[in-house]
């Protein structure tokens, strides 16, 4: 059953009771990574293994996302800064126990450098609020979430390397 979550703003990424932060490097430049995140929304299932469907809603101001296992999200885009940041808040989900959820992707120029020049350092923050059992489950699930992030970033880097600029 879908539930409406507490609406949070961008500051939640730094104040959430549970914050899981993961980083990785890509050879692709920040602008290409940003385009894959924010502009090619329907392309997410081709590089993020947990995502089975992703489509823009509300004229691009939101997204509908489905994950393996049947979890669904309706999201609002909170930040879309070309080559730098992409952040969204989950407004409605069928996932249990979550009271608030925001994800932020930060992009900074860094190595390794690919053929286009500077690579990208990606920092993904998963910020959530919920009862103690959810916080414990997220802490215990951190290694798996980190592995999913690293696999997705590697797949995205391969995809961007094979796509003409």
matplotlib code that plots the C-alpha trace (Angstrom):
import matplotlib.pyplot as plt

x = [0.0, 1.4, 2.1, 2.8, 6.1, 7.0, 8.1, 11.7, 13.9, 17.6, 18.9, 17.7, 20.7, 22.8, 20.4, 18.7, 18.8, 20.3, 22.8, 24.6, 27.2, 29.1, 31.7, 33.2, 35.2, 34.2, 36.3, 33.4, 33.2, 30.7, 28.4, 28.0, 27.3, 24.8, 23.0, 22.7, 21.3, 19.0, 18.2, 18.1, 15.8, 14.3, 17.9, 18.4, 17.5, 20.2, 22.9, 21.4, 20.6, 18.1, 16.0, 13.4, 11.6, 12.2, 10.2, 9.8, 6.5, 5.0, 6.7, 10.1, 9.7, 9.3, 10.0, 8.2, 10.7, 10.2, 12.8, 13.4, 11.2, 8.3, 9.2, 7.8, 8.6, 7.0, 9.6, 10.0, 13.2, 14.7, 18.0, 19.1, 22.3, 24.0, 27.3, 27.1, 24.1, 20.9, 18.7, 15.2, 12.8, 10.5, 6.9, 5.0, 6.3, 5.1, 8.3, 7.5, 8.7, 10.3, 9.0, 11.2, 13.8, 16.0, 18.8, 21.5, 24.1, 27.0, 29.4, 32.9, 35.6, 38.3, 40.4, 40.5, 40.5, 39.0, 39.3, 37.2, 39.5, 38.6, 36.7, 34.1, 33.9, 30.4, 29.1, 25.7, 23.9, 20.9, 19.2, 16.3, 14.1, 12.2, 11.8, 14.7, 14.2, 14.5, 17.7, 19.1, 18.1, 19.7, 23.0, 23.0, 22.1, 24.8, 27.3, 24.7, 23.6, 27.2, 27.8, 24.7, 26.0, 29.5, 28.1, 25.8, 28.6, 30.8, 28.0, 27.3, 30.9, 31.1, 27.8, 29.1, 32.5, 30.6, 28.3, 29.4, 29.6]
y = [0.0, 3.4, 5.9, 9.6, 10.5, 13.6, 16.3, 17.3, 19.9, 19.8, 20.5, 17.0, 15.6, 16.9, 16.5, 13.1, 10.6, 8.1, 9.2, 6.7, 8.3, 6.5, 7.8, 6.5, 7.8, 7.8, 8.5, 10.4, 14.2, 15.7, 17.0, 13.6, 12.0, 14.7, 14.1, 10.4, 11.2, 14.1, 14.2, 10.5, 9.5, 6.6, 5.2, 4.4, 0.7, 0.3, 1.0, 0.9, -2.8, -2.3, 0.0, -1.7, 1.5, 5.2, 7.9, 11.6, 13.0, 16.5, 17.8, 16.7, 18.1, 14.6, 10.9, 7.6, 4.8, 1.0, -1.2, -5.0, -6.6, -4.3, -1.2, 2.0, 5.7, 8.9, 11.6, 15.4, 16.8, 19.3, 20.2, 19.9, 21.8, 20.9, 19.0, 19.5, 18.1, 16.1, 15.5, 14.2, 13.5, 10.5, 11.7, 8.4, 4.8, 1.3, 0.6, 0.0, 2.1, 5.0, 8.4, 10.6, 9.9, 12.1, 11.2, 13.5, 12.9, 15.4, 15.6, 17.1, 17.2, 14.6, 11.8, 9.3, 11.2, 9.7, 10.7, 13.8, 15.1, 15.3, 12.5, 12.8, 12.0, 11.0, 11.3, 9.7, 10.4, 8.4, 10.3, 8.7, 9.0, 6.2, 4.2, 2.4, -0.9, 0.9, 2.7, -0.7, -2.3, 0.5, 0.2, -3.6, -3.1, -0.5, -3.0, -4.2, -0.6, 0.4, -2.6, -1.7, 1.9, 0.9, -1.6, 1.1, 3.7, 1.2, 0.3, 4.0, 4.7, 1.8, 3.1, 6.7, 5.5, 3.7, 6.6, 9.3, 12.7]
z = [0.0, -1.0, 1.8, 1.7, 3.3, 5.3, 2.8, 3.4, 1.7, 0.6, 4.1, 5.1, 3.3, 6.2, 9.1, 8.5, 11.3, 8.9, 6.2, 4.1, 1.9, -0.9, -3.4, -6.6, -9.6, -13.2, -16.3, -17.8, -17.3, -14.8, -17.6, -19.1, -15.8, -15.0, -18.3, -17.5, -14.1, -14.8, -18.5, -19.5, -16.7, -18.7, -19.1, -15.4, -15.7, -18.3, -15.8, -12.2, -11.7, -8.9, -11.1, -13.4, -14.5, -14.3, -16.0, -15.6, -14.3, -13.7, -16.8, -15.6, -12.0, -10.7, -11.3, -10.9, -10.1, -9.7, -8.1, -8.3, -5.6, -6.3, -4.4, -6.0, -5.5, -6.6, -6.3, -6.6, -8.0, -5.5, -7.2, -10.8, -11.2, -14.5, -13.9, -10.1, -8.3, -8.8, -5.7, -5.3, -2.4, -2.2, -1.7, -1.9, -1.6, -0.8, 1.1, 4.8, 7.8, 5.9, 7.1, 4.9, 2.2, 0.1, -2.3, -3.5, -6.3, -6.1, -9.0, -8.9, -11.5, -10.6, -11.9, -13.4, -16.6, -19.7, -23.4, -22.7, -20.1, -16.4, -14.8, -12.1, -8.4, -7.6, -4.0, -3.4, -0.1, 0.9, 3.7, 5.6, 8.6, 10.3, 13.4, 15.1, 13.2, 9.9, 11.0, 12.0, 8.7, 6.8, 8.8, 8.2, 4.6, 4.0, 2.4, -0.1, -0.9, -1.4, -3.7, -5.7, -6.0, -7.1, -9.6, -11.0, -11.3, -13.1, -15.5, -16.1, -16.8, -19.3, -20.9, -21.1, -22.6, -25.4, -26.1, -28.6, -27.0]

ax = plt.figure().add_subplot(projection="3d")
ax.plot(x, y, z, "-o")
ax.set_aspect("equal")
plt.show()
